[in-house]
Amino acid sequence: MELIQNARDISAYLAESEAIDHGHPLVRATAAELSAAVDDVYAYAEAAFAFVRDRIPHSADTGDPRVTWRASDVLEKRTGICCAKAHALVALLRAEGIPAGLCYQKFEVVHGLVAVRLPGWERWVRQDPRGGEPGAAAEFRADRERIAFPVRPECNEVDYPVLFAEPHPVVLQCLREAVDRSHLWKLLPTEL
């Protein structure tokens, strides 16, 4: 799938914000720890992906009622839904100077993904750090997508082609307003 950047300048995909707070000490420390264990930027990107996918459980899988939305909170509390986990991965990638953005799919509700563009890659490649659910075998791949849930157009599911430099405002608003995960399920957008 060809992604369309919502920001022309690649520097927007390296920027820090309230949700993608890659200057936060916990994000920096996590990035430094992951970086120290690998040899190059490609191995780092894969390690960051695996860390978020495997070491930060999806709150629906664990029954955790807490709602996180800021990357540093996701790392601190070690929980989040797909969109929050995407914020954490984007922050870890940007902390090491790797352009990364947010993209979305529509199922019953909006599902959050990450797109990354590493040196030498001709295009943005979507990655899905959701993990955890049986049958959701997402992998970090450069040659082709290996996301957890390919869409089924016959079921009115959609891959949104826009690559956002910042979280979509509707997604961010519902994450910020939710008092717990059961409340969040009532707020999650069904489309963008």
C-alpha positions in Angstrom: 0.0 0.0 0.0 1.4 3.4 -1.0 1.1 5.8 1.9 0.4 9.5 1.5 2.3 11.8 3.9 0.1 14.4 5.6 3.2 16.5 6.1 5.5 17.2 3.2 8.7 17.7 5.1 10.3 14.5 6.5 11.3 16.4 9.6 7.6 16.3 10.7 8.1 12.5 11.1 11.0 13.1 13.5 9.3 15.8 15.6 8.4 15.6 19.3 4.9 16.3 20.6 2.8 15.8 23.7 1.8 12.2 22.7 5.1 11.3 20.9 7.3 12.6 23.7 10.6 11.0 22.6 12.6 13.5 24.7 11.2 12.1 27.9 13.8 10.5 30.1 12.1 7.1 30.1 11.8 7.1 26.3 15.4 8.1 26.0 16.6 5.5 28.5 14.6 2.7 26.7 15.9 3.8 23.3 19.5 3.8 24.7 19.1 0.3 26.2 17.7 -1.1 22.9 20.3 0.7 20.9 23.2 -0.6 23.0 22.2 -4.2 22.2 22.3 -3.9 18.4 24.8 -3.0 15.6 22.9 -0.7 13.3 19.7 1.4 12.6 17.9 -1.5 11.0 18.5 -3.9 13.9 17.5 -1.0 16.3 14.2 -0.5 14.4 13.4 -4.2 14.6 14.4 -4.3 18.3 12.1 -1.4 19.1 9.3 -3.0 17.3 9.7 -6.3 19.1 10.0 -4.5 22.4 6.7 -2.7 22.0 4.9 -5.7 20.4 6.1 -8.3 23.0 6.9 -6.4 26.2 4.0 -4.0 26.3 0.8 -6.0 26.4 -2.4 -4.8 24.7 -4.7 -3.9 27.5 -7.6 -5.8 26.0 -5.6 -9.0 26.1 -4.7 -8.6 29.8 -7.9 -6.9 31.0 -5.9 -3.9 32.2 -8.4 -1.1 32.8 -5.8 1.7 32.5 -5.8 3.9 29.4 -2.5 5.3 28.2 -1.9 7.7 25.3 1.5 9.4 25.8 4.4 7.3 24.7 6.2 7.7 28.0 3.1 6.5 29.9 2.8 3.5 27.7 6.4 2.6 28.5 6.0 3.3 32.2 2.8 1.5 32.7 3.5 -1.3 30.2 0.0 -1.3 28.8 -2.0 0.3 26.0 -4.3 -0.4 23.1 -3.0 -0.5 19.6 -3.0 3.2 19.0 -1.1 3.9 22.3 1.4 1.2 21.5 1.9 2.8 18.1 2.7 6.1 19.9 5.3 4.3 22.0 7.0 2.7 18.9 7.0 6.0 17.0 8.6 7.7 19.9 11.3 5.0 20.2 12.1 5.2 16.5 12.2 9.0 16.5 14.4 9.0 19.6 17.1 7.4 17.4 16.5 9.7 14.4 14.3 7.2 12.4 11.4 8.8 10.5 8.2 7.2 11.7 4.5 8.1 11.4 1.0 6.8 12.3 -1.5 5.2 10.1 -4.8 3.5 10.6 -7.2 0.8 9.6 -10.9 0.6 10.0 -12.4 -2.6 11.4 -15.3 -2.4 13.9 -13.2 0.5 15.4 -10.1 2.3 14.2 -6.8 0.3 14.6 -3.5 2.0 14.9 -0.3 1.2 13.0 3.1 2.7 12.5 5.0 3.3 9.3 8.8 3.6 9.2 11.2 4.7 6.5 14.8 3.5 7.1 17.8 4.6 5.1 17.8 2.9 1.7 14.1 2.0 1.8 12.3 3.3 -1.2 9.0 3.7 0.6 7.3 3.8 4.0 6.5 0.3 5.3 3.7 -0.3 7.8 4.4 -2.1 11.0 1.9 -3.4 13.5 3.1 -3.5 17.1 -0.2 -4.7 18.5 0.9 -8.3 19.2 -0.5 -10.7 21.8 -3.6 -12.0 20.1 -3.5 -15.6 18.7 -3.5 -15.3 14.9 -2.1 -11.8 15.0 1.4 -12.7 13.8 2.8 -9.3 13.0 6.5 -9.1 12.1 8.9 -6.3 11.4 9.5 -6.6 7.7 11.1 -4.3 5.1 10.4 -6.4 2.0 6.6 -6.7 2.5 4.0 -6.0 5.1 3.4 -8.5 7.9 0.7 -6.7 9.9 -1.6 -8.4 12.4 -4.9 -7.8 10.5 -5.1 -7.4 6.8 -8.4 -5.7 5.8 -11.3 -7.5 4.2 -13.0 -5.0 1.9 -16.0 -7.3 1.6 -16.6 -6.6 5.3 -16.3 -2.8 4.8 -12.8 -2.8 6.4 -10.5 -0.1 5.2 -6.8 0.7 5.0 -6.5 4.5 5.4 -3.7 5.7 3.0 -2.7 8.8 5.0 0.5 8.7 7.0 0.1 11.1 9.9 3.1 12.9 11.5 1.0 13.2 14.7 -1.8 11.1 16.1 -5.1 11.6 14.4 -7.1 14.2 16.5 -10.1 11.9 16.9 -8.0 9.0 18.1 -6.0 11.2 20.5 -9.2 12.8 21.9 -10.8 9.6 22.8 -7.7 8.2 24.4 -7.3 11.4 26.5 -10.9 11.5 27.6 -11.4 7.9 28.5 -11.5 7.3 32.3 -10.8 3.5 31.9 -10.7 0.9 29.1 -14.5 0.1 29.3 -15.2 3.8 28.8 -12.6 3.9 26.0 -14.5 1.2 24.1 -17.5 3.5 24.0 -15.4 6.4 22.7 -13.3 4.7 20.1 -14.0 6.0 16.6 -15.5 3.6 14.0 -13.9 5.6 11.2 -11.7 8.6 10.5 
